[in-house]
Amino acid sequence: MSLKAGVGFSMENDAFASGSLACQGALDQLKEEPDVLMVFSSVKFDQQKMLDGVRSVNSNALLVGSSTAGEITAQGPHPRNSVSVMALHSSQMKFVASVAEGVYENPRKSGSEVAGAVKNLSEAPLQTFFMFPDVLKGGGSQVVLGVLDVLGENFPVVGGASGDDFHFEKTYQYLGGEVYFGAVVGLGISGKFRLGIGVGHGWIPIGLPMKATKSVGPLLQELDGKPAISVYEEFFGEKEVSAMKHQTLAKLSVTYPLGIPIPDLEEMLIRDPLTVHDDGSITCAGDILEGSVVRLMIGSRESALQMAKRAAEDSLEGLDGAPVRAILIFDGVGRNKLFGERAGEEITAIQEILGANIPLLGFYTYGEQAPLRVRERVQNVEKTATVFQNESVVIVALGD
């Protein structure tokens, strides 16, 4: 067994103690010297003190991670704020990582920079790329495009956008012992291992299709010639929505996001609105191309659970018979709100397919990155293309 993993977590109130206990728990389970530590943490903790706690236990392993909107381990979604750590060791895999700042100013450039740096650091061809971007000001799609500019359109890129416990104010990214914001951290993996990826959401459209008559990047200005906010005003009422004019729309949109039909995709591409502007335009977490068809979406527990099971099956299939050694889950925060007290059912359903005793780490995100399967109509050939999406569950299974 060349790949081994261990997971630890702590819900202690002290940031340093929680970081150190989570890391020690992961190492106790791993029983090997770790090559890389993945750290996911609540913003409740002082982020630097939390990382200092992790580093007090192990200062040698490569460390990457992100703040979250909720942490997930094999025990399910954590009921309280926590620090969660996965330690990985492999004799056949090599890990390299880097960070690029300036996501708010030029997200595509930041994506290209972090992917280029990771690619240059790797002595062997990369097999996959994990990324943890800040998307609070939109730009998620552009960060992904920047990564793909360097690694290639069909390269398997996975990951989750940083969260901040559903406040939508400030998120953080980690590399080594340093804390960043407005950045994207990337982890590249090369060597001999198996990779299985599954993704799906289960949200369904409501209402009539609309056209994005005016849109620039993540800024959706008009739908059917009217201010973009009208889609929510017509559904919820102007009085209800007017209270959000100078506040975040994200807390509503996680269960009522926008969907964009994509040819030859079974599910629509989901976009979460983040903020409403004075002119009625909306900044979304990812791009909406002008001229796109847009639908208001609603979450269905039954459908979302079904898609989680299918994503788990797809990730297992991708291992081509190899045993599962570690599981990583990047779960849209809206799914946690949709399932509510039953959020653990989704994780249990995934474990029933991949294994209940496999080391598992994940977090609730403000956006997910994963390859989607697209069938070309002319040649009827199935290809994959990584996109930025919302309200999806991305399941990554690692095997020998």
Residue pairs with C-beta under 8 A, 6 or more apart in sequence:
1 325
1 400
2 90
2 91
2 92
2 93
2 192
2 193
2 400
3 88
3 89
3 90
3 92
3 93
3 193
3 325
3 326
3 398
3 399
3 400
4 30
4 31
4 32
4 88
4 89
4 90
4 325
5 29
5 30
5 86
5 87
5 88
5 89
5 325
5 326
5 359
5 398
6 25
6 26
6 27
6 28
6 29
6 30
6 31
6 34
6 86
6 87
6 359
7 25
7 26
7 29
7 73
7 74
7 84
7 85
7 86
7 87
7 359
7 360
7 361
8 21
8 22
8 23
8 24
8 25
8 26
8 27
8 28
8 29
8 84
8 85
8 87
9 22
9 25
9 71
9 73
9 75
9 78
9 82
9 83
9 84
9 85
10 17
10 18
10 19
10 21
10 22
10 25
10 82
10 83
11 18
11 78
11 80
11 81
11 82
12 18
12 21
15 45
15 46
15 47
15 49
15 50
15 53
16 49
16 50
16 52
16 53
16 56
17 53
18 45
18 50
18 53
18 82
18 83
19 39
19 41
19 45
19 49
19 50
19 51
19 52
19 53
19 54
19 55
19 56
19 83
20 53
20 54
20 56
20 57
21 53
21 83
22 39
22 53
22 54
22 82
22 83
22 84
22 85
23 37
23 39
23 53
23 54
23 57
23 58
23 85
23 87
24 57
25 85
26 34
26 37
26 85
26 86
26 87
27 34
27 57
27 58
27 87
29 87
29 359
30 87
30 88
30 89
32 89
33 60
33 61
33 89
34 58
34 61
34 87
34 88
34 89
35 61
35 62
35 88
35 89
35 90
35 93
35 95
36 61
36 62
36 63
36 64
36 87
36 88
36 95
36 97
36 187
37 54
37 58
37 61
37 62
37 63
37 64
37 65
37 85
37 86
37 87
37 88
38 64
38 65
38 85
38 86
38 88
38 187
38 328
38 361
39 51
39 54
39 63
39 64
39 65
39 66
39 83
39 84
39 85
39 174
40 65
40 66
40 67
40 68
40 71
40 83
40 84
40 85
40 361
40 362
40 363
41 47
41 50
41 65
41 66
41 67
41 68
41 71
41 82
41 83
41 84
42 67
42 68
42 70
42 71
42 81
42 82
42 83
42 165
43 67
43 163
43 164
43 165
43 167
43 170
43 171
43 172
44 81
44 165
45 81
45 83
47 67
47 172
47 174
47 179
48 179
50 83
51 63
51 174
51 177
51 178
51 179
52 177
53 83
54 63
54 83
54 85
55 63
55 177
58 87
59 177
61 87
62 95
62 96
62 97
62 176
62 187
63 174
63 175
63 176
63 177
64 97
64 130
64 132
64 174
64 175
64 185
64 187
65 132
65 173
65 174
65 185
66 132
66 160
66 162
66 163
66 171
66 172
66 173
66 174
66 185
66 363
67 162
67 163
67 164
67 171
67 172
67 173
68 162
68 163
68 165
68 363
68 364
68 365
69 163
69 164
69 165
69 166
69 333
69 336
69 363
69 364
69 365
69 366
70 77
70 78
70 163
70 165
70 333
70 336
70 363
70 364
71 77
71 78
71 81
71 82
71 83
71 84
71 362
71 363
71 364
72 78
72 84
72 329
72 331
72 347
72 360
72 361
72 362
72 363
72 364
73 84
73 360
73 361
73 362
74 351
74 356
74 357
74 358
74 359
74 360
76 343
76 344
76 347
76 348
77 336
77 343
77 344
77 347
77 364
78 84
81 165
84 361
84 363
85 361
86 326
86 328
86 359
86 361
88 95
88 326
90 191
90 193
92 191
92 192
92 193
92 400
93 189
93 190
93 191
93 192
93 193
94 122
94 123
94 124
94 189
94 190
94 191
95 187
95 188
95 189
96 118
96 121
96 122
96 187
96 188
96 190
97 118
97 121
97 175
97 185
97 186
97 187
97 188
98 114
98 117
98 118
98 121
98 175
98 185
98 186
99 114
99 173
99 175
99 178
99 180
99 183
99 184
99 185
99 186
100 109
100 110
100 111
100 113
100 114
100 117
100 183
100 184
100 186
101 110
101 180
101 182
101 183
102 109
102 110
102 182
102 183
103 110
103 133
103 134
103 135
103 137
103 139
103 143
103 182
103 183
103 184
104 134
104 137
104 139
104 182
107 133
107 138
107 139
107 140
107 142
107 143
107 146
108 142
108 143
108 145
108 146
108 149
109 146
110 133
110 143
110 146
110 183
110 184
111 131
111 133
111 142
111 143
111 144
111 145
111 146
111 147
111 148
111 149
111 150
111 184
112 146
112 147
112 149
112 150
113 146
114 131
114 146
114 147
114 184
114 185
114 186
115 129
115 146
115 147
115 148
115 149
115 150
115 151
115 186
116 150
117 186
118 126
118 129
118 186
118 187
118 188
119 126
119 150
119 151
119 188
121 188
122 188
122 190
123 190
124 190
124 191
125 190
126 151
126 155
126 188
126 189
126 190
127 156
127 189
127 190
127 191
127 193
127 195
128 156
128 157
128 158
128 188
128 189
128 195
129 147
129 151
129 155
129 156
129 157
129 158
129 159
129 186
129 187
129 188
129 189
130 157
130 158
130 159
130 186
130 187
130 188
130 189
130 328
131 143
131 144
131 147
131 157
131 158
131 159
131 184
131 185
131 186
131 187
131 369
132 159
132 160
132 161
132 162
132 173
132 184
132 185
132 186
133 139
133 140
133 143
133 159
133 161
133 162
133 173
133 183
133 184
133 185
133 367
134 161
134 162
134 171
134 172
134 173
134 181
134 182
134 183
134 184
135 143
135 161
135 162
135 285
135 286
135 366
135 367
135 388
136 168
136 169
136 170
136 171
136 274
136 366
137 274
137 283
138 217
138 218
138 219
138 274
138 283
138 284
138 285
138 286
138 287
139 217
139 218
140 161
140 218
140 285
140 286
140 367
140 388
141 217
141 218
141 286
141 287
141 387
141 388
142 217
142 287
143 184
143 388
144 157
144 369
144 386
144 387
144 388
147 157
147 186
147 386
148 155
148 157
148 386
151 157
153 385
153 386
154 371
154 383
154 384
154 385
154 386
155 386
156 195
156 197
156 371
156 384
156 386
157 369
157 370
157 371
157 386
158 197
158 328
158 330
158 369
158 370
158 371
158 386
158 394
158 396
159 330
159 368
159 369
159 394
160 330
160 331
160 363
160 365
160 366
160 367
160 368
160 369
160 394
161 171
161 285
161 365
161 366
161 367
161 368
161 369
161 388
162 171
162 172
162 173
162 365
162 366
163 171
163 333
163 363
163 364
163 365
163 366
164 170
164 171
164 172
166 251
166 333
168 248
168 250
168 251
168 274
168 366
170 181
171 181
171 366
172 179
172 180
172 181
173 179
173 180
173 181
173 183
173 184
173 185
174 180
174 185
175 185
193 398
193 399
193 400
194 318
194 319
194 320
194 322
194 397
194 398
194 399
194 400
195 318
195 319
195 396
195 397
195 398
195 399
196 314
196 315
196 316
196 317
196 318
196 319
196 324
196 395
196 396
196 397
196 398
196 399
197 314
197 315
197 318
197 370
197 371
197 394
197 395
197 396
197 397
198 310
198 311
198 312
198 313
198 314
198 315
198 316
198 318
198 394
198 395
198 397
199 311
199 314
199 368
199 370
199 371
199 372
199 389
199 392
199 393
199 394
199 395
200 267
200 307
200 308
200 310
200 311
200 392
200 393
201 267
201 270
201 304
201 307
201 332
201 335
201 389
201 391
201 392
201 393
202 267
202 299
202 300
202 302
202 303
202 304
202 305
202 306
202 307
202 308
203 257
203 259
203 267
203 268
203 270
203 297
203 298
203 299
203 300
203 303
203 304
203 391
204 297
204 298
204 300
204 303
205 259
205 268
205 295
205 296
205 297
205 298
206 235
206 295
206 296
206 297
206 298
207 231
207 235
207 295
207 296
209 293
209 294
209 295
210 223
210 224
210 231
210 293
210 294
210 295
211 223
211 224
211 291
211 292
211 293
211 294
212 220
212 222
212 223
212 288
212 289
212 290
212 291
212 292
212 293
212 294
213 222
213 223
213 224
213 225
213 290
213 291
214 221
214 222
214 290
215 221
215 222
215 288
215 289
215 290
215 292
216 290
217 287
218 283
218 284
218 285
218 286
218 287
218 288
219 281
219 282
219 283
219 284
220 228
220 258
220 273
220 281
220 282
220 283
220 284
220 288
220 294
221 227
221 228
221 279
221 281
222 228
222 281
223 230
223 231
223 294
226 280
227 279
227 280
227 281
228 280
228 281
228 282
229 241
229 276
229 280
229 281
229 282
230 280
231 258
231 294
231 296
232 241
232 249
232 252
232 256
232 273
232 296
233 241
235 256
235 296
236 252
241 276
244 252
244 276
245 276
245 278
246 276
247 276
248 274
248 275
249 273
249 274
249 275
249 276
249 282
250 272
250 273
250 274
250 275
250 366
253 272
253 273
253 274
253 334
254 272
254 332
254 333
254 334
254 337
254 338
254 391
255 298
255 299
255 334
255 337
255 338
256 296
256 297
256 298
257 270
257 271
257 272
257 273
257 297
257 334
257 390
257 391
258 270
258 271
258 272
258 273
258 284
258 288
258 294
258 295
258 296
258 297
259 268
259 269
259 270
259 271
259 294
259 295
259 296
259 297
260 268
260 269
260 270
260 271
260 288
260 292
260 293
260 294
260 295
261 268
261 269
261 293
261 295
262 268
262 269
262 372
262 374
263 377
264 374
264 375
264 376
264 377
265 372
265 373
265 374
267 307
268 295
268 297
269 387
269 389
270 297
270 332
270 389
270 390
270 391
270 392
271 284
271 285
271 286
271 288
271 390
272 284
272 285
272 286
272 334
272 366
272 367
272 390
272 391
273 282
273 283
273 284
273 285
274 282
274 283
274 284
274 285
275 282
275 283
276 282
277 283
285 366
285 367
285 388
285 390
286 367
286 388
286 389
286 390
287 388
288 294
297 391
299 334
299 335
299 338
299 391
301 338
301 339
301 342
304 335
304 338
304 339
304 346
304 393
305 339
305 345
305 346
305 349
307 393
308 346
308 349
308 350
308 393
308 395
309 349
309 350
309 353
311 350
311 393
311 394
311 395
312 349
312 350
312 353
312 354
312 395
313 353
314 395
315 354
315 395
315 396
315 397
316 324
316 353
316 354
316 397
318 397
319 397
319 399
322 399
322 400
323 399
323 400
324 354
324 355
324 358
324 397
324 398
324 399
325 358
325 359
325 398
325 399
325 400
326 358
326 359
326 360
326 361
326 397
326 398
327 350
327 354
327 355
327 358
327 359
327 360
327 361
327 362
327 395
327 396
327 397
327 398
328 360
328 361
328 362
328 395
328 396
328 398
329 347
329 350
329 360
329 361
329 362
329 363
329 393
329 394
329 395
329 396
330 362
330 363
330 365
330 368
330 369
330 370
330 393
330 394
330 396
331 346
331 362
331 363
331 364
331 365
331 368
331 393
331 394
332 364
332 365
332 367
332 368
332 389
332 390
332 391
332 392
332 393
333 364
333 365
333 366
334 390
334 391
335 343
335 346
335 364
335 391
335 393
336 343
336 364
339 345
339 346
346 393
347 360
350 393
350 395
351 358
351 360
354 395
354 397
366 390
367 388
367 389
367 390
368 388
368 389
368 390
368 392
368 393
368 394
369 386
369 387
369 388
369 389
369 394
370 386
370 387
370 389
370 392
370 394
371 384
371 385
371 386
372 384
372 385
372 386
372 387
372 389
373 382
373 383
373 384
374 382
374 383
374 384
374 385
375 381
375 382
375 383
376 382
376 383
